[in-house]
Amino acid sequence: MHTRRAAQAARTGTPIREPLFAPHQDHLRWSRFRDAAPEQMYATVKDEVFPFIKALGRSGGPEEGDSTYVHHMKDALFTIPTSRVLANVVDQLDGIEMPDSDTKGDLYEYMLGKIATAGQNGQFRTPRHIIRLMVEMTDPTPRDVLCDPACGTAGFLVAAAEYLREHHHDAIYRTEESRRKYNAGTFHGYDFDSTMLRIGSMNMLLHGVENPDIRYRDSLAQADRDDAERFSLVLANPPFAGSLDYESTARDLLQVVKTKKTELLFLALFLRLLQTGGRAAVIVPDGVLFGSSNAHRELRKILVERQKLDAVISMPSGVFKPYSGVSTAILLFTKTNSGGTDQVWFYDMEADGFSLDDKRTPQPERSDLPDILARWQNRGAEAHHRRTDQSFLVPKAEIAGNDYDLSLNRYKEVVHEAVVHDAPREILQRLAALEEEIAEGRRELEGMLG
């Protein structure tokens, strides 16, 4: 952050805006303490650097005005046990080329992937390439206000931040107001796991977002009137941990759809969070697409009839391995509260660039993701596509006639190749010839044996 601000000051010929390090704190910078002897490095990092990191974003008072990052880091502990271990870590990190902040963020996410555990609270990390596809399909702009109500390590928010910097860099940093909006007013993430909040806050910081709104909330249990219709874009892969009691579920969500299923409650939550005209790209288990309960049908009917359902992308079941083998789909929709669904775009994703087993070996030559994005951006021209193609449009009337079933197999046509077999009499003649050949060979062998 300090280097980025110094570079910006050099470009504009102005003093560094809010320098992170005071002159007497220069020894706390990586480029200084990494060269110290292990014992001195350990004392510096443990007693000075770590407290400094915990207080990043702190305002004048200990609580009022502090960033959410400071709030989540207040209970963090320095647990590297010895100077030798710390020196080893520093040496290894120092050997990695880090030309920009994205490299540090990539390293951080790599380590998250190595320590990830499956099953706790239904959490597992969404693959970055799937996140990137969803971000590119929704095309965020500096005017958007984004939310992930089950943010975990903040992967969706990080990818959206990278997309905005790549496509709208000048607009973000044009004025002090636009810079402040990007850093403090654009990204909102909620989770009920304090460890995830700490990890997510650090992840955003390492990717250049200095003060995102990352905070504790059990999104399905707490109704927050201030967040209703607040966001223009929702990106999420919420946990599908099963069922909740009605008593522990926010009443306004139950008014949309009375159910105990978390995946349906999250869809109701997305609709509540979105402002009119807001859009969403979210991952749902396949059961949402074809479930036969009243709640399943009612929620699908709401998406098709009262909102604008844009697309259903069916993903292969191996996308989330080794954490889970569940079949999932990406839903893209726009909140209108007045309908607008004309045709729904379906895509049958067969490969995502990795093997679909537990190893998930990279197979870049086998990826449908570039094709998905290209067809999505030109989906208006797909009216002529047949149901045997990988993508096609389905009219709203047909979906309504199928009880609002959104499973791809309901609409995709499978072409069976005609196989021509020989006539049974010909096959029998060949069998007879083979048997005669075998018998002749046996007679020859008997003759050789005398």
C-alpha positions in Angstrom: 0.0 0.0 0.0 2.8 2.4 0.9 4.7 1.6 -2.3 1.5 2.1 -4.4 0.8 5.5 -2.8 4.5 6.5 -3.3 4.3 5.6 -6.9 1.0 7.6 -7.3 2.6 10.6 -5.6 5.6 10.4 -7.9 3.3 10.4 -11.0 1.4 13.4 -9.8 4.3 15.3 -8.2 2.5 15.6 -4.9 3.4 14.4 -1.4 2.5 10.8 -0.5 -1.2 10.6 0.5 -1.5 9.1 4.0 1.9 7.4 4.1 1.7 4.1 6.0 5.2 4.3 7.5 6.5 7.3 9.5 10.3 8.0 9.1 11.1 6.2 12.5 9.2 3.1 11.3 11.3 2.4 8.2 12.9 -0.7 9.9 9.4 -2.3 9.9 9.3 -2.6 6.1 9.9 -6.0 4.5 12.9 -4.7 2.5 14.6 -3.7 5.7 13.9 -6.5 8.3 14.4 -9.3 5.8 18.2 -8.7 5.9 18.5 -8.8 9.7 19.9 -11.7 11.7 17.3 -14.3 12.6 17.1 -13.3 16.3 16.8 -9.6 15.6 14.3 -10.3 12.8 12.1 -12.4 15.1 12.1 -9.7 17.8 11.3 -6.9 15.2 8.4 -8.9 13.6 6.9 -10.2 16.8 7.1 -7.0 18.8 6.7 -4.3 16.2 5.7 -5.5 12.7 2.8 -7.8 13.8 1.2 -5.1 16.0 1.7 -2.7 13.1 -0.1 -5.0 10.7 -3.0 -5.6 13.2 -3.5 -1.8 13.4 -3.6 -1.0 9.6 -6.5 1.3 9.0 -6.9 2.4 12.6 -8.3 5.9 13.1 -7.8 8.2 16.0 -9.9 6.1 18.5 -9.5 2.4 19.3 -13.0 1.6 18.0 -14.8 4.5 16.4 -14.0 4.8 12.7 -11.7 1.8 12.6 -11.7 -0.3 9.4 -13.4 -3.7 9.5 -9.9 -5.1 8.9 -8.8 -3.8 12.3 -11.9 -5.2 13.9 -11.2 -8.7 12.6 -7.5 -8.6 13.3 -7.8 -7.6 17.0 -7.7 -11.2 18.2 -5.1 -12.4 15.8 -2.1 -14.1 17.4 1.6 -14.3 16.2 2.2 -18.1 16.3 5.5 -18.6 14.4 7.4 -20.4 17.1 11.1 -19.7 16.6 13.5 -17.3 14.8 14.7 -20.2 12.6 11.2 -20.9 11.3 10.5 -17.2 10.6 13.9 -16.8 8.8 13.0 -19.8 6.6 9.6 -18.4 5.7 11.1 -15.0 4.9 13.8 -16.5 2.7 11.3 -18.6 0.7 8.9 -15.7 0.2 11.8 -13.4 -0.7 12.7 -15.7 -3.5 9.4 -15.3 -5.3 9.1 -12.5 -7.9 6.5 -10.1 -6.7 6.3 -7.3 -9.3 2.8 -6.2 -8.2 0.2 -6.7 -5.5 -1.6 -9.3 -7.5 1.3 -11.7 -7.1 1.1 -11.4 -3.3 -2.6 -12.0 -3.6 -2.1 -15.0 -5.8 0.4 -16.4 -3.3 -2.1 -15.8 -0.4 -4.9 -17.6 -2.3 -2.5 -20.5 -3.1 -1.8 -21.0 0.6 -5.5 -20.8 1.3 -6.1 -23.6 -1.2 -3.5 -25.7 0.6 -5.0 -25.3 4.0 -8.7 -25.4 3.0 -10.9 -28.0 4.7 -14.1 -29.3 3.4 -17.3 -29.8 5.2 -17.2 -27.2 7.9 -20.4 -25.2 7.7 -20.7 -26.4 4.1 -17.8 -24.3 3.1 -15.4 -24.9 0.2 -13.6 -22.5 -2.0 -15.0 -21.7 -5.4 -12.4 -22.2 -8.1 -10.9 -18.9 -9.3 -11.5 -19.6 -12.9 -15.3 -20.1 -12.3 -15.3 -16.9 -10.2 -13.6 -15.0 -13.0 -16.1 -16.3 -15.6 -19.0 -15.1 -13.4 -17.4 -11.7 -12.9 -16.7 -11.3 -16.7 -20.3 -12.3 -17.5 -21.7 -9.6 -15.2 -19.2 -6.9 -16.3 -18.9 -4.8 -13.1 -18.5 -1.0 -13.6 -17.4 1.7 -11.1 -21.0 2.6 -10.5 -21.8 -0.8 -9.1 -22.1 -1.6 -5.4 -21.2 -5.3 -4.9 -22.2 -7.8 -2.3 -21.4 -11.4 -1.4 -23.5 -12.4 1.6 -21.5 -15.6 2.1 -18.1 -14.3 1.2 -15.7 -16.7 2.9 -12.2 -15.8 1.7 -13.7 -13.0 -0.4 -12.8 -14.6 -3.7 -15.7 -13.1 -5.7 -14.9 -9.6 -4.3 -11.2 -9.9 -5.1 -12.0 -11.0 -8.7 -14.4 -8.1 -9.1 -11.8 -5.7 -7.8 -9.2 -7.0 -10.3 -11.7 -6.7 -13.1 -12.5 -3.1 -12.2 -8.8 -2.1 -12.0 -8.2 -3.8 -15.3 -11.1 -2.3 -17.3 -11.8 1.0 -15.4 -8.5 2.0 -13.8 -8.7 5.6 -14.8 -12.3 6.1 -13.7 -11.5 4.5 -10.3 -8.5 6.7 -9.5 -9.6 9.9 -11.4 -10.6 11.8 -8.2 -10.2 11.4 -4.5 -13.9 10.7 -4.2 -13.9 7.9 -6.8 -10.8 6.4 -5.2 -12.5 6.5 -1.8 -15.7 4.9 -3.2 -13.6 2.1 -4.7 -11.7 1.4 -1.5 -14.5 1.8 1.0 -17.9 1.9 -0.7 -17.9 -0.7 -3.5 -17.3 -4.1 -1.8 -19.5 -5.7 0.9 -19.1 -9.2 2.2 -20.7 -11.0 5.1 -19.9 -14.3 6.9 -20.5 -15.9 10.3 -17.1 -17.4 10.6 -14.6 -15.0 12.3 -11.6 -16.8 10.8 -13.0 -16.4 7.3 -13.7 -12.7 7.9 -10.0 -12.2 8.9 -8.8 -14.1 5.9 -11.2 -12.3 3.6 -10.1 -8.8 4.9 -6.5 -9.6 4.4 -7.2 -11.0 1.0 -8.8 -7.8 -0.1 -6.0 -5.7 1.4 -3.4 -7.7 -0.5 -5.3 -7.1 -3.7 -5.3 -3.4 -3.2 -8.8 -2.7 -1.6 -7.9 -0.8 1.6 -11.2 -0.7 3.5 -13.9 -3.0 2.2 -17.0 -3.7 4.3 -16.3 -7.2 5.4 -18.2 -8.0 8.6 -19.9 -10.6 10.7 -23.5 -11.5 9.8 -25.5 -14.7 9.7 -27.2 -13.6 6.5 -30.2 -15.9 6.7 -30.9 -15.2 10.4 -30.5 -11.4 10.6 -32.9 -9.1 8.7 -31.1 -5.8 8.1 -33.4 -3.1 6.7 -30.5 -0.9 5.7 -29.3 -3.6 3.2 -32.6 -4.1 1.5 -32.4 -3.1 -2.2 -28.9 -1.6 -1.5 -26.7 -3.5 -4.1 -26.6 -3.4 -7.8 -24.6 -6.7 -8.2 -24.6 -9.9 -6.1 -21.9 -12.5 -6.7 -22.1 -15.6 -4.5 -21.6 -19.3 -3.9 -23.5 -19.7 -0.6 -23.1 -22.8 1.5 -25.6 -25.6 1.0 -25.5 -27.0 4.5 -29.0 -28.3 4.6 -32.0 -27.0 6.6 -32.6 -24.2 9.2 -35.4 -24.0 11.7 -38.1 -21.4 11.0 -37.3 -19.8 14.3 -33.7 -19.1 13.3 -34.6 -17.7 9.9 -35.2 -14.0 9.1 -39.0 -13.4 8.7 -38.8 -11.3 5.6 -37.1 -14.2 3.8 -39.9 -16.6 4.8 -42.4 -14.2 3.4 -40.8 -14.6 0.0 -40.7 -18.4 0.2 -41.5 -20.6 3.3 -38.8 -23.2 3.4 -36.0 -24.5 5.6 -33.7 -25.2 2.7 -30.6 -22.9 2.8 -30.1 -22.8 -1.0 -33.7 -21.5 -1.5 -33.4 -19.0 1.4 -30.2 -17.6 -0.1 -32.0 -17.0 -3.4 -34.7 -15.1 -1.5 -31.9 -13.1 0.2 -30.3 -12.2 -3.1 -33.6 -10.8 -4.3 -34.0 -8.8 -1.1 -30.5 -7.3 -1.3 -30.7 -6.3 -5.0 -32.0 -2.9 -6.0 -34.4 -2.8 -9.0 -32.3 -3.3 -12.1 -29.6 -5.0 -10.1 -28.2 -8.3 -11.4 -26.8 -11.5 -9.9 -24.6 -14.4 -10.8 -24.8 -17.2 -8.2 -24.0 -20.9 -7.9 -26.8 -23.2 -6.9 -27.0 -27.0 -6.5 -28.9 -28.8 -9.3 -31.8 -29.6 -7.0 -32.8 -25.9 -7.1 -33.4 -26.3 -10.9 -35.8 -29.2 -10.7 -36.9 -29.8 -7.1 -40.6 -30.7 -6.9 -41.5 -29.1 -3.5 -43.8 -26.1 -3.5 -41.0 -23.9 -2.3 -38.7 -25.0 -5.2 -41.5 -24.3 -7.8 -42.5 -21.0 -6.2 -39.0 -19.6 -6.2 -38.4 -20.7 -9.8 -41.7 -19.1 -10.8 -40.7 -15.8 -9.1 -37.4 -15.8 -11.0 -39.1 -16.4 -14.3 -42.4 -14.5 -13.9 -41.6 -11.6 -11.6 -37.9 -11.1 -12.3 -35.8 -11.5 -15.5 -34.0 -14.9 -15.5 -31.2 -14.5 -18.0 -29.2 -17.7 -18.1 -28.7 -21.2 -16.6 -25.2 -22.7 -17.1 -25.0 -26.3 -16.1 -21.6 -27.3 -14.7 -20.1 -30.8 -14.5 -20.1 -32.5 -11.1 -16.3 -32.5 -10.8 -15.9 -28.7 -10.7 -15.7 -28.6 -6.9 -13.6 -31.7 -6.4 -11.9 -32.7 -4.2 -14.1 -30.9 -1.7 -17.5 -32.0 -3.2 -18.9 -33.9 -6.1 -22.2 -32.2 -6.1 -23.7 -31.1 -9.5 -24.2 -27.3 -9.7 -25.3 -24.6 -12.0 -24.7 -20.8 -12.4 -27.9 -18.7 -12.4 -27.8 -15.2 -13.9 -30.8 -13.0 -13.3 -31.9 -9.3 -13.1 -34.2 -8.0 -10.4 -37.1 -6.1 -12.0 -40.2 -6.9 -9.8 -42.2 -6.6 -13.1 -41.1 -9.6 -15.1 -39.1 -9.3 -18.3 -38.1 -12.9 -18.9 -38.6 -13.6 -22.6 -36.1 -16.3 -23.4 -33.7 -18.1 -21.1 -30.2 -18.9 -22.3 -29.0 -22.4 -21.5 -25.4 -23.6 -21.7 -24.1 -27.2 -21.2 -20.6 -26.8 -19.7 -18.7 -30.1 -20.3 -15.2 -29.1 -19.3 -13.6 -26.2 -17.3 -10.0 -26.6 -18.1 -9.2 -29.2 -15.4 -9.7 -32.9 -15.1 -13.0 -33.7 -13.3 -11.4 -36.2 -10.8 -10.0 -35.5 -7.4 -6.6 -34.5 -8.8 -8.0 -31.6 -10.9 -5.1 -31.7 -13.3 -4.9 -28.6 -15.6 -6.2 -29.3 -19.1 -6.2 -25.9 -20.7 -7.0 -27.2 -24.1 -10.3 -28.6 -22.7 -12.1 -25.6 -21.5 -15.6 -24.3 -22.4 -15.1 -21.0 -20.4 -13.9 -18.8 -23.3 -16.8 -20.2 -25.5 -19.3 -19.5 -22.7 -18.2 -15.9 -22.4 -18.2 -15.3 -26.2 -21.6 -16.9 -26.7 -23.1 -15.0 -23.7 -21.9 -11.7 -25.1 -23.6 -12.5 -28.5 -26.5 -14.6 -27.1 -29.0 -12.6 -29.1 -27.8 -14.3 -32.3 -28.5 -17.8 -30.8 -32.1 -17.9 -31.7 -31.3 -20.3 -34.6 -29.4 -22.7 -32.4 -31.0 -26.2 -32.2 -31.5 -28.0 -28.9 -28.7 -30.4 -29.8 -26.2 -27.5 -29.6 -24.1 -26.7 -26.5 -26.1 -23.5 -26.0 -29.6 -22.5 -27.0 -32.5 -20.3 -26.0 -35.8 -21.5 -24.4 -39.0 -19.4 -24.5 -40.6 -18.5 -21.2 -43.9 -20.1 -22.2 -42.2 -23.5 -22.6 -40.5 -23.2 -19.2 -43.8 -22.3 -17.6 -45.4 -25.3 -19.3 -42.8 -27.5 -17.7 -43.7 -26.4 -14.2 -40.8 -23.9 -14.3 -38.3 -26.7 -14.5 -34.8 -25.2 -15.2 -32.7 -28.4 -15.6 -30.9 -28.5 -18.9 -31.8 -32.1 -19.6 -35.5 -31.0 -19.8 -34.8 -29.0 -22.9 -31.6 -30.3 -24.5 -32.1 -32.9 -27.2 -29.7 -35.8 -27.5 -29.1 -37.2 -31.0 -28.5 -40.9 -31.1 -26.4 -42.1 -34.1 -28.0 -44.8 -36.1 -26.0 -48.0 -35.9 -26.3 -50.4 -38.8 -25.8 -54.1 -38.0 -25.3 -56.9 -40.3 -28.2 -59.3 -40.9 -28.4 -62.1 -38.4 -27.9 -64.8 -41.2 -24.6 -63.2 -42.2 -23.4 -63.1 -38.6 -24.3 -66.8 -38.2 -22.4 -67.7 -41.4 -19.3 -65.9 -40.2 -19.6 -67.8 -36.8 -19.9 -71.1 -38.7 -16.8 -70.3 -40.8 -14.8 -69.5 -37.6 -15.9 -72.7 -35.9 -14.8 -74.7 -39.0 -11.4 -72.9 -38.9 -11.0 -73.8 -35.2 -11.9 -77.4 -35.8 -9.4 -77.7 -38.7 -6.7 -76.3 -36.5 -7.5 -78.8 -33.8 -7.3 -81.7 -36.2 -3.8 -80.5 -37.4 -2.6 -80.4 -33.8 -4.0 -83.9 -33.1 -2.1 -85.1 -36.2 1.1 -83.6 -35.0 0.7 -85.3 -31.7 0.3 -88.7 -33.5 
